[in-house]
Amino acid sequence: MSYGKFIDELGMLISEYDKEYPGNDHDLDFYQGLLRDKWIKEGRITELISYIHENWDCGNPDDFIPPLEKFLLSQKHSKSFIRLWRGIIKIRLKDLWYYLRESKKNGDQYPIFKEHLKKQQKVTLKGISKFEAGLNELNDSHELQYVKLTKITVTALEQPKRSKAKEKRGITESVFWELIDEAIESDRNDIDYETYLIARLTDFGPSQIKNFERIFRELDSKLYTWEHWALAYIVRRGCGDDAFDYFRAWVIAQGKDKYYSVFNMKIDERKNIFQSDPQFEAFIYIAESAYEEVSDSILKVKTTKKKLTGKEWQEDVLPSLYPELCKIFDYKYRELL
């Protein structure tokens, strides 16, 4: 999703820049840098990190990320810094272990695998060193333990063996909400919500991770209404298609009580729920990330196609359609003019 948004905005930026400065000979990296800096300034950090992980699927965005790293470290955004580098290291490790397996099986016949393995080990260790340096600056001892263990396995070229599922329970909706509550509590204790929940899901194994994703999609579909979109629009002073996706994910991530409060549109309870921008794009990919860690497959879950339900609206009629909501969140259409 972030990839598509970045590419769309990049095209518009290039067009606008060419009109203002005709005849320039800047390359694509220049324009990507401009848009990167714009997103950083606008606080679109989660989207930018997702774009980096999606666009550089080889895990080598080294020339693109320094300004983002500098910003995250200067602002002490530990969680975002960890998410950025965990994603990059994860991609590099995936390629490293692939070349290791192929080198053992076919290295004598195809020496190219051994060459790729050596290069990939070098680039992975380089990334780990950058990650480690940032964590030292942030004084994050907990994450440093993970990084040091990873560094040992990469240096020794010993891929960790996947452990068997520790949890014997199946993931029902009740267990789903238990896991969400655990992640919320971990976030209060300085363990990143996303990191904790991914690790927790790997305790259940592939089939139950699919159940988690299925339940997530069912809960998400219940919020896929024009009425809930109006709520998101009023709260955020605007809400496009992608932002509405991230809004619904955010609501689910807040736990059962808040989810059903929003689902039931309980006006007297909603004001206190939205103390921060209700956007959580990364939550959408949590089950997918956990599934990849416990298998070599892509997560595929069959669900019924979502259909937007309810009465369609236009921005200018929101105050007349939802007067109580607009009063609670001090929303006036003229603010958008």
C-alpha positions as CSV (number, residue, x, y, z in Angstrom):
1,M,0.0,0.0,0.0
2,S,2.7,2.5,1.0
3,Y,4.6,1.5,-2.2
4,G,1.7,2.5,-4.4
5,K,1.2,5.8,-2.5
6,F,4.9,6.7,-2.7
7,I,5.0,6.0,-6.4
8,D,1.9,8.0,-7.1
9,E,3.1,11.0,-5.2
10,L,6.6,10.6,-6.8
11,G,5.0,10.9,-10.2
12,M,3.2,14.1,-9.2
13,L,6.3,15.5,-7.6
14,I,8.4,14.9,-10.7
15,S,5.7,16.6,-12.9
16,E,5.5,19.6,-10.6
17,Y,9.3,19.9,-10.4
18,D,9.7,19.7,-14.1
19,K,7.2,22.5,-14.6
20,E,9.0,24.7,-12.1
21,Y,12.5,23.8,-13.3
22,P,12.3,22.9,-17.0
23,G,15.3,21.2,-18.5
24,N,16.7,19.8,-15.3
25,D,18.6,16.5,-15.5
26,H,18.0,15.0,-12.1
27,D,17.8,11.3,-11.8
28,L,15.2,9.2,-10.0
29,D,17.2,9.0,-6.8
30,F,17.0,12.8,-6.5
31,Y,13.2,12.9,-6.6
32,Q,12.9,9.9,-4.2
33,G,15.1,11.8,-1.8
34,L,12.8,14.9,-2.1
35,L,9.7,12.9,-1.4
36,R,11.4,11.0,1.4
37,D,12.3,14.2,3.1
38,K,8.7,15.5,2.6
39,W,7.3,12.4,4.3
40,I,9.7,12.8,7.2
41,K,8.6,16.4,7.6
42,E,5.0,15.5,7.5
43,G,5.5,12.7,10.1
44,R,4.6,9.9,7.8
45,I,7.2,7.6,9.3
46,T,5.2,4.4,9.4
47,E,4.3,4.8,5.7
48,L,7.9,5.6,4.8
49,I,9.3,2.5,6.6
50,S,6.7,0.3,4.9
51,Y,7.7,1.7,1.5
52,I,11.4,1.0,2.2
53,H,10.6,-2.6,3.1
54,E,8.4,-3.1,0.0
55,N,10.6,-1.2,-2.5
56,W,14.0,-2.6,-1.5
57,D,12.9,-6.3,-1.3
58,C,16.6,-7.2,-1.6
59,G,17.2,-5.4,1.7
60,N,19.7,-2.8,0.5
61,P,18.3,0.7,0.9
62,D,21.5,2.0,2.4
63,D,21.8,5.1,0.2
64,F,18.1,6.1,0.8
65,I,17.7,5.7,4.6
66,P,20.4,7.9,6.3
67,P,18.2,11.0,6.6
68,L,15.5,8.8,8.1
69,E,17.9,7.1,10.5
70,K,19.3,10.5,11.6
71,F,15.8,11.8,12.3
72,L,14.7,8.8,14.2
73,L,17.8,8.8,16.4
74,S,17.7,12.5,17.0
75,Q,14.1,12.3,18.1
76,K,14.7,9.1,20.1
77,H,12.0,7.2,18.1
78,S,13.2,3.8,19.3
79,K,10.2,1.8,18.1
80,S,10.4,3.2,14.5
81,F,14.1,2.7,14.3
82,I,13.8,-0.9,15.4
83,R,11.0,-1.5,13.0
84,L,13.0,0.0,10.1
85,W,16.1,-2.1,10.8
86,R,14.4,-5.3,11.9
87,G,12.6,-5.3,8.5
88,I,15.8,-4.7,6.6
89,I,17.7,-7.4,8.5
90,K,14.9,-9.8,8.1
91,I,15.1,-9.5,4.3
92,R,18.8,-9.8,4.3
93,L,18.7,-12.9,6.4
94,K,16.1,-14.5,4.2
95,D,18.5,-14.2,1.2
96,L,21.5,-15.3,3.3
97,W,19.9,-18.5,4.5
98,Y,18.7,-19.3,0.9
99,Y,22.3,-19.0,-0.4
100,L,23.6,-21.1,2.5
101,R,21.2,-23.9,1.7
102,E,22.0,-23.7,-2.0
103,S,25.7,-23.6,-1.3
104,K,25.5,-26.8,0.8
105,K,23.4,-28.6,-1.9
106,N,24.8,-27.3,-5.1
107,G,27.9,-25.2,-4.2
108,D,30.4,-27.6,-5.9
109,Q,28.4,-27.7,-9.1
110,Y,27.5,-24.0,-9.1
111,P,30.3,-21.9,-7.4
112,I,28.2,-18.8,-7.9
113,F,26.1,-19.7,-4.8
114,K,29.2,-19.6,-2.6
115,E,30.1,-16.2,-4.0
116,H,26.6,-14.9,-3.4
117,L,26.7,-16.3,0.1
118,K,29.9,-14.5,0.9
119,K,28.6,-11.2,-0.4
120,Q,25.3,-11.6,1.4
121,Q,27.0,-12.4,4.7
122,K,29.1,-9.3,4.4
123,V,26.1,-7.0,3.6
124,T,24.0,-8.6,6.4
125,L,26.8,-8.1,9.0
126,K,27.2,-4.5,7.8
127,G,23.5,-3.9,8.4
128,I,23.6,-5.5,11.8
129,S,26.5,-3.2,12.8
130,K,24.5,-0.1,11.8
131,F,21.5,-1.5,13.7
132,E,23.7,-2.1,16.7
133,A,25.2,1.3,16.6
134,G,21.8,3.0,16.6
135,L,20.6,0.8,19.5
136,N,23.6,1.7,21.5
137,E,22.8,5.4,20.9
138,L,19.2,4.8,22.0
139,N,20.3,2.7,25.0
140,D,18.0,-0.1,24.0
141,S,19.5,-3.1,25.9
142,H,16.6,-5.4,25.2
143,E,16.8,-5.2,21.4
144,L,20.6,-5.3,21.6
145,Q,20.3,-8.9,22.9
146,Y,18.4,-9.9,19.8
147,V,20.9,-8.2,17.5
148,K,23.9,-9.8,19.2
149,L,22.4,-13.3,18.9
150,T,21.7,-12.6,15.2
151,K,25.2,-11.4,14.7
152,I,26.6,-14.7,16.1
153,T,24.5,-16.9,13.8
154,V,25.4,-14.8,10.8
155,T,29.1,-14.8,11.6
156,A,29.0,-18.6,12.1
157,L,26.7,-19.1,9.1
158,E,24.4,-21.3,11.3
159,Q,20.8,-20.8,10.5
160,P,18.7,-21.1,13.7
161,K,16.3,-24.1,13.7
162,R,12.7,-23.3,13.8
163,S,11.2,-24.3,17.1
164,K,8.0,-26.3,17.3
165,A,4.8,-24.4,18.2
166,K,4.8,-23.8,22.0
167,E,1.2,-23.0,22.2
168,K,-1.3,-25.8,22.1
169,R,-4.4,-23.6,22.1
170,G,-6.2,-22.7,18.9
171,I,-6.6,-19.0,18.1
172,T,-10.3,-18.2,18.7
173,E,-11.7,-14.7,18.9
174,S,-11.2,-14.8,22.7
175,V,-7.5,-15.8,22.3
176,F,-7.2,-13.2,19.6
177,W,-8.2,-10.4,22.0
178,E,-5.9,-11.9,24.7
179,L,-2.9,-11.5,22.4
180,I,-3.9,-8.0,21.5
181,D,-4.1,-7.1,25.3
182,E,-0.6,-8.7,25.8
183,A,0.8,-6.6,22.9
184,I,-0.7,-3.4,24.4
185,E,0.8,-4.2,27.8
186,S,4.2,-4.9,26.2
187,D,4.1,-1.6,24.4
188,R,3.7,0.2,27.7
189,N,6.8,-1.7,28.9
190,D,9.0,-0.5,26.0
191,I,8.7,-3.6,23.9
192,D,7.4,-2.7,20.5
193,Y,3.7,-3.7,20.0
194,E,4.4,-5.1,16.5
195,T,7.6,-6.9,17.4
196,Y,6.0,-8.5,20.5
197,L,2.8,-9.7,18.6
198,I,4.8,-11.2,15.7
199,A,7.0,-13.1,18.2
200,R,4.0,-14.2,20.1
201,L,2.2,-15.5,17.1
202,T,5.1,-17.7,16.1
203,D,4.4,-19.6,19.3
204,F,1.2,-20.9,17.7
205,G,2.5,-22.3,14.4
206,P,1.3,-21.7,10.8
207,S,-2.3,-23.0,11.0
208,Q,-3.2,-20.8,14.0
209,I,-1.5,-17.8,12.5
210,K,-4.0,-18.2,9.6
211,N,-6.8,-18.2,12.2
212,F,-5.5,-15.0,13.6
213,E,-5.5,-13.4,10.2
214,R,-9.0,-14.7,9.4
215,I,-10.4,-13.3,12.7
216,F,-8.6,-10.0,11.9
217,R,-10.2,-9.8,8.5
218,E,-13.7,-10.6,9.9
219,L,-13.4,-7.9,12.5
220,D,-12.0,-5.5,9.9
221,S,-15.0,-6.2,7.6
222,K,-17.5,-5.3,10.4
223,L,-16.0,-1.8,10.4
224,Y,-16.1,-1.4,6.6
225,T,-19.1,0.8,6.5
226,W,-19.8,4.3,5.4
227,E,-20.8,5.2,9.0
228,H,-17.4,4.2,10.4
229,W,-15.6,5.9,7.5
230,A,-17.5,9.1,8.4
231,L,-16.2,8.7,12.0
232,A,-12.6,8.3,10.7
233,Y,-13.0,11.3,8.4
234,I,-14.4,13.5,11.2
235,V,-11.8,12.5,13.7
236,R,-8.9,12.9,11.3
237,R,-10.2,15.9,9.3
238,G,-10.0,13.8,6.2
239,C,-9.5,10.1,5.4
240,G,-8.8,8.4,2.1
241,D,-9.1,4.8,1.1
242,D,-5.7,3.7,2.5
243,A,-6.1,5.8,5.6
244,F,-9.5,4.1,6.3
245,D,-7.7,0.7,6.1
246,Y,-5.2,1.9,8.6
247,F,-7.9,3.4,10.8
248,R,-9.8,0.0,11.0
249,A,-6.5,-1.8,11.8
250,W,-5.8,0.8,14.6
251,V,-9.2,0.3,16.1
252,I,-8.7,-3.5,16.3
253,A,-5.3,-3.0,17.8
254,Q,-6.7,-1.1,20.7
255,G,-8.4,-4.1,22.2
256,K,-11.8,-5.7,22.5
257,D,-13.6,-3.0,24.6
258,K,-12.5,-0.1,22.4
259,Y,-13.2,-2.0,19.2
260,Y,-16.8,-2.8,20.1
261,S,-17.3,0.7,21.4
262,V,-16.3,2.1,18.0
263,F,-18.2,-0.7,16.2
264,N,-21.4,0.1,18.1
265,M,-20.8,3.9,17.6
266,K,-21.1,4.7,21.3
267,I,-20.9,8.5,21.1
268,D,-20.3,9.1,24.8
269,E,-17.2,6.8,24.8
270,R,-15.5,7.8,21.7
271,K,-13.8,11.1,22.6
272,N,-11.3,9.4,24.9
273,I,-10.4,6.7,22.5
274,F,-8.9,9.0,19.9
275,Q,-6.0,10.6,21.8
276,S,-3.6,9.9,19.0
277,D,-3.8,9.7,15.2
278,P,-5.8,6.5,14.6
279,Q,-3.5,4.9,12.0
280,F,-1.7,1.5,12.3
281,E,-0.7,0.3,8.9
282,A,1.9,-2.1,10.2
283,F,-0.8,-4.1,12.0
284,I,-2.2,-5.3,8.7
285,Y,1.0,-7.2,8.0
286,I,1.6,-8.7,11.5
287,A,0.2,-12.2,10.7
288,E,2.0,-12.2,7.4
289,S,5.3,-11.5,9.0
290,A,4.8,-14.1,11.7
291,Y,3.8,-16.7,9.1
292,E,6.9,-16.1,7.1
293,E,9.0,-16.7,10.2
294,V,7.5,-20.1,10.8
295,S,7.3,-21.3,7.2
296,D,8.8,-20.6,3.8
297,S,5.4,-19.9,2.4
298,I,3.4,-16.7,1.8
299,L,0.3,-16.4,4.0
300,K,-2.9,-17.1,2.0
301,V,-6.3,-16.9,3.7
302,K,-9.6,-17.3,1.8
303,T,-12.2,-14.8,2.9
304,T,-15.3,-13.2,1.4
305,K,-14.6,-10.1,-0.5
306,K,-15.5,-7.0,1.5
307,K,-18.4,-4.8,0.5
308,L,-18.7,-1.3,1.7
309,T,-22.1,-1.0,3.4
310,G,-24.3,1.8,4.6
311,K,-25.4,5.2,3.2
312,E,-22.8,6.9,1.0
313,W,-21.9,10.5,1.9
314,Q,-20.0,13.5,0.6
315,E,-17.8,15.6,2.8
316,D,-20.0,18.7,2.7
317,V,-23.0,16.9,4.2
318,L,-21.2,15.2,7.1
319,P,-22.3,18.0,9.6
320,S,-26.0,17.4,8.8
321,L,-25.7,13.5,8.7
322,Y,-23.6,13.2,11.9
323,P,-24.2,16.3,14.0
324,E,-23.4,14.6,17.3
325,L,-20.1,13.3,16.0
326,C,-19.1,16.7,14.5
327,K,-19.9,18.3,17.8
328,I,-17.9,15.9,19.8
329,F,-14.8,16.3,17.6
330,D,-15.4,20.0,16.8
331,Y,-15.6,19.3,13.1
332,K,-16.8,21.9,10.7
333,Y,-16.7,21.4,6.9
334,R,-15.5,25.0,6.3
335,E,-12.2,24.0,7.9
336,L,-11.4,22.0,4.8
337,L,-12.1,24.9,2.4
